[in-house]
């Protein structure tokens, strides 16, 4: 668990915040955490909670609070002699560990742990002194960091930051001293003197005292322009760093990580996709750490991805770096090894910061790395550079939403962005939170005063993002094109194909089908695209495209439609295998693939089937809705039914029906499935219409389908309380000779339902038992669950409550084992009727509302009016209460 006291008191277990259960619990836990792992005696805890006015039962209440805390924080509180202790990770300890390192990066990271005043909202008399001490420590560390930044030459930045701190802490003389020095070093001597005069007037008016001796002495030194106040003159060496972006935004976590890395390793690499802001971050970091490198701050563009240029060879790069150090051209040796040796010799006793921007590869960079321990190399690349021994590697991702919004506002103007927050958020999202794209979009808007932010969003949305994301010599598409140019022919072809892959992410098997290769070859190609940051990764075996990269890839030429046909048939074959695991007896036709896949993933049981179908969900829906997708739509019925995706079931089948209008068999099966979804979603009249259309086009020789249509017509008639009509359909179904045990079991079960309502109890229960025996003997788990539900319903209707309970409980167990959610909900609804326990209704309601089906409201009515009859089965519910 993680305990946070640098701000409001918070306890986290992983990503879950733990509720502590009230103010007393919070105050006592705070007292224990402030002790830093030491034992806190009970009397001290009493003082912490009540100060000088404890109640008579104070000690007893402390023990009660401890007991409550142990319930919410198991294993954390320890009894130790006269008191209690907490041995846990506390952010205050992390803060002290970072403060002890005493560097700019460490102090910056430590102060970032503060989320507000220490223990904000936890007010206890006995804690105030300790909280004040924490706040004092925070200010002391802040002053120490400011000292270091002054020594590193950051006076200009501190002139902006310090007045806000002084406003919050007006009587801290040290902060005022630091501001005076920063102003003096920024050539603002008069302003520095004014700070002293303002301080003197404030202290006299508010406190009746003069500023301290240290501040008065500093005033005298500023007056006489004491040279000792100047930044110490150092060998500043040469600097080729470009200017730091004035509107550099966000990236707090990335900035802290890279700054920390610069203190831990002599080589720090920042990699990421084109346009993600690698150079901006590296230059910003370089300016922050420049004071540590008095002998030079050098930046060299290695031209790994530069329009119209080839990457620099290591020999050429070394010659340019040596020249930057002042080495005369005629003394630079020939040959890579000789130049690398001279480079290392020149840096041996120097402290130099080297920014190697736009690296093509690790091989290009290795000879350029300094040998001296006092040097730092910052490298940026679109390729992953983890193969650089000893390097700290940081991968830069697209910006978080908040940072991206700040960057957009900084470029376009805060007021303009704030006037249309929803449109600004849409622009940022359409730019994929990619800094280059955001800057280009914002720059276009800034130069077009008649546009609104909504106008920009519409253009990005409707007229092609890559077309809009171009301004002057900057273009997102051009940045991606440079990455594309460095791929080999096979990788270029694969990227173009991936632009047409309908999945939001993908794995090696589907990509192998798309590319016509083996999964091993596909994975190797995907890994190379991943290393080039043209792909990302969500899990260890699934890859994804950034939205803008996908659009770029979609515009690359592809020679034929065969890859998509292969991918379609891969999904058909694998979805068939997966849905056969879910419902092995439910499929009513044999799919035929034009291009059977050479490789399909193994489906490992129900878990494996559901995992694959869930991961490929978007791609499956896309292909099911395309021409020739009717087979996949039919195959997916078992998945839709099992998981309760009723809206997607209906949408895919209705689209497929339009595509398959000239195919009678496809039409019959699609209409039949549409009737099933109507049945599940309580639209029996629609269901009967679908079944009649299915019957009209079904082949006379397809006896199984005809028998099932009749059986389902009977069930839908039963749903509408037309049981005489329903029984006729069901008897007609049973008269069809089809030889299918599942169809027979369900028809007998449905007939029993009609008989139960028509006053034939013995015949009804006999038919249910017959259907159950047939389903079990034939090994039909889906049919068995349906029969148990029917048995429970009829038993409940006939007042056989004990038998109903048995059937519904068995149905619940089987539905949970098979994870068939709507059947579980129906079984729980029945069990609630049979036992009178509303907990079953609550569980059923949660499932039905999650699935979004109308039956949820009927269950809600039972909970809203306990004991009142809400449906035809409620009479049995009242009978159950007397058993």
Residue, then its C-alpha position, 0 to 999 in steps of 0.5 A: x500500500x502507498x500512504x500519502x500525507x503531502x497533501x490530503x491524506x490518501x491511501x492507495x492499493x495499486x490503482x484503487x484509493x481506499x476509503x478510511x471511514x471517517x475523520x477519527x480514522x483519518x486523524x489517528x492514521x495521520x498521527x501514526x504516519x507522522x511518526x515515521x515507523x516509530x511506536x506511538x503510545x496510546x496517550x500520545x494518540x489521545x493527545x493527537x485526537x483531542x488535545x487538552x480536552x479528551x473525553x473520559x472514554x478516550x483510550x477506549x475510543x482509540x482502541x475502537x478506531x484502531x480496530x476499524x482501521x485494521x478492517x480497512x487496512x489489513x496487515x498494516x497496523x502493528x501493536x508494539x508495547x505501549x502503543x501502535x506503529x505503521x511500517x509502510x511506504x509514506x510519500x514524506x519518506x520518499x520526499x526526504x530521500x530525494x531531498x538528501x540527494x541535493x541535486x536540482x533533479x532530485x529536489x525538483x522530483x521531491x517537491x513534485x510529490x506535494x499535492x497541497x498543504x500537508x494533511x489538508x483536511x485532517x485537523x487535530x490539535x496534537x498534529x498541528x506542530x508536526x504538520x507545521x514542521x513538514x510545511x517548514x521542511x518543504x519551504x527549506x527544500x524549495x529554498x535549497x533548490x532555488x539556491x542551486x538553480x541560481x548557481x546554475x544560471x537560471x536567474x531569468x526563470x526565478x525572477x518570474x517564479x519567486x514573486x508568486x512564492x513570496x506572495x504565499x509566504x510574505x515573511x520568508x526573508x530567504x525567499x526575498x534574498x533569493x529574488x534580490x540576487x536573481x534580479x541583480x544577476x538579470x541586470x535589474x539592480x534597481x528592482x533588486x533594491x526595490x524588493x528590499x524597500x518593499x520588505x522593510x515597509x511591510x515588516x514595519x507596518x505588519x510586524x513593527x520590526x526591521x528586516x534581518x541582518x542577512x537581508x540588510x547586508x545583501x541590500x548594502x552589497x547590491x547598492x555597491x554592486x559587489x562583484x561577489x554577487x555575480x555568477x562565478x565566472x567559469x570556462x563556459x566553453x562553446x554552446x550550439x544549443x538552440x533556444x528553449x521553446x518559450x511555450x514548452x508545455x506539460x511533460x512533467x513526468x517525462x521531464x522529471x524522469x529524464x532529468x533524473x536519468x541525467x544524474x544516473x547515467x552518462x548516456x540518456x536516450x529519448x526515443x519516440x514516433x515522429x512529431x512526438x516532441x523528442x527534440x523539444x524535450x531534449x533541448x529543454x532538459x539541456x538548458x536545465x542542466x547546462x550549468x553542470x557543463x562549463x566546458x561546452x554544450x553542443x548539439x549536432x543534428x545527425x540527420x537520421x530523418x531529415x528531408x533531402x539528406x542522408x544520415x551523417x556518417x560517424x566520421x563526418x559527425x566526429x569531424x563536426x564535433x571536434x570543430x565545435x570544440x575548437x580543434x583546427x580542421x587541418x589537425x583532425x585525423x582521418x579515419x573513424x578510429x583515429x577521430x574517435x580517439x581524438x574526440x575522447x582525448x579532447x573530452x577526457x578532462x572536460x565537462x561537456x553536454x552533448x545533444x545528438x539529435x535525430x539519430x538514425x541508429x545505435x551504430x551511428x551513435x556509438x563512436x560519438x559517445x564521450x569517454x570522460x566521466x564528467x560528460x553527458x550525452x543526450x540522444x534523440x531518435x525515432x528508433x529504439x536505442x536500448x542496445x546502447x550499453x549503459x544508456x538510460x532510455x526513455x520512450x516519449x508517448x503522445x501527450x496526456x490530454x491536459x498537457x496537450x490542451x495546454x500546448x494548444x492554448x499556449x500557441x493559439x492563445x489561452x482566451x481563444x482556446x478557453x472560449x470553446x473548450x469542447x472544440x479545443x478538446x476535439x482538435x487535440x484528440x483529432x491531432x492524436x495528442x501529437x505535439x507536432x500536429x497540435x502545433x501545426x493545427x494551432x498555428x493555422x488557427x492563430x493565423x486565421x482570425x476569422x476561424x473559430x476553434x470549431x471551424x478547425x475541428x470540422x476541417x480536421x474531421x471532415x476534410x482529411x487530417x493530414x491535409x490540414x496538418x501542414x503549414x509552411x515547411x512543416x507537415x505531419x505527413x512529411x514527418x511520417x514519410x521520412x520514417x517510411x522512407x527508411x523501411x525496407x520494401x517488405x516493411x513498407x508494404x506491411x505498413x500500407x496493409x496495416x492501414x487497411x486492417x480494421x482492428x484497433x489493434x492486431x496480433x501476428x496471426x491476423x497480420x500474417x493472414x493480411x500479408x500472406x506470411x507466417x506468424x513468425x515472419x509477421x511478428x518479426x516485421x511488426x517488431x521492426x515497425x515497433x522499433x521504428x515507432x511506427x507502431x505501438x504496443x498495448x500488450x506483449x503480443x498486440x500492436x497498434x497504430x497511432x491514428x495519424x500513422x494509420x491515416x498515413x498508412x491508409x493513403x499508401x498504395x496497395x496493389x490488390x484486394x487479396x490481402x483483405x480477402x485473406x484477412x476476412x477468411x482468417x477471421x471467419x475460420x478463427x471466429x468459427x473455432x472460438x464460437x464453437x467452444x462457446x456453443x458447440x451445438x448452436x451453429x446451423x451451417x458450415x462456413x465456407x472460406x474462399x481463401x482458407x488461412x494457413x495459420x490460425x491461433x489455438x483457442x484454449x477453452x472458454x477463456x481463450x475463446x472469449x479472450x480472442x473474440x474480445x480482443x478482435x471485437x472491432x475487426x470482427x464487427x467491421x468484416x461482418x458488416x462488409x460485402x460477403x460478411x454474412x457468414x461471419x455475422x451468422x458465426x458471431x451469433x453465439x458470441x453476441x448471445x453469450x456476452x449480451x451484445x444484442x445491439x451489435x447482433x441486430x446491427x450486423x445481421x441487418x447489414x448482412x441481410x441487405x448484402x445477402x438479399x439474393x442468397x435465400x439460405x443466407x437470408x433465411x438464417x439471418x432472419x432466423x437469428x434476428x428473430x432470436x435477438x428479438x426474443x431476448x429483447x422482449x420484442x415477440x411480434x418482431x420476432x414472429x415477423x422475422x421467422x415468417x420471412x425466414x420460413x418463406x425463403x428456407x429450403x424445403x429440404x432444410x428440415x432442421x431449420x424448418x423445425x427450429x423456426x416452428x419451435x421458436x414461433x411457438x416460444x414467441x407465441x407463448x411470450x405473447x400469452x397465445x399458448x394454444x397457437x404456440x402449442x400448435x407450432x410446437x407440435x408441428x415442429x416435433x412432427x418434422x423428422x430432422x434427427x437433431x437432439x438439440x432441436x427436439x429437446x428445446x421444442x419439447x421444453x417449449x411445448x411444456x411451457x405452453x402446457x403449464x399455462x394451459x392447465x396441463x400440469x402433469x403433461x407439462x412437467x413430464x415434457x420438461x423432464x423428458x427434455x432435460x434428460x435428452x439434453x443431458x444424454x446428448x451433451x448439450x449444455x446450452x440446451x440444458x440451461x434453457x430447459x432448466x429455465x423452462x422447468x423452473x418457470x413451469x414449476x413456479x407457475x404450478x406452485x411446485x416451488x421446491x422443484x422451481x428452486x432446484x431448477x433455477x439454482x442448477x440453471x444459475x450454476x450452469x450459466x455461471x460456469x458457461x458465463x452466459x450472462x442473460x441466462x444467469x440473470x433469468x435464472x436469478x429472477x426465477x430464483x428470487x420468485x422461488x425463494x422470496x430473496x430480493x438479493x437475487x433480483x438485485x443481482x439479476x438487475x445489475x446484469x440486465x441493466x449492464x446488458x441494456x435489455x428491457x427486461x431490467x425494468x420488470x425486475x426493477x418493478x419487483x424490487x420497487x414494490x416488495x410483496x406486490x404482484x408484478x407478474x404472473x409468477x408472483x403468486x408462487x412468490x407469495x407461496x414461497x414465503x410461507x414454506 
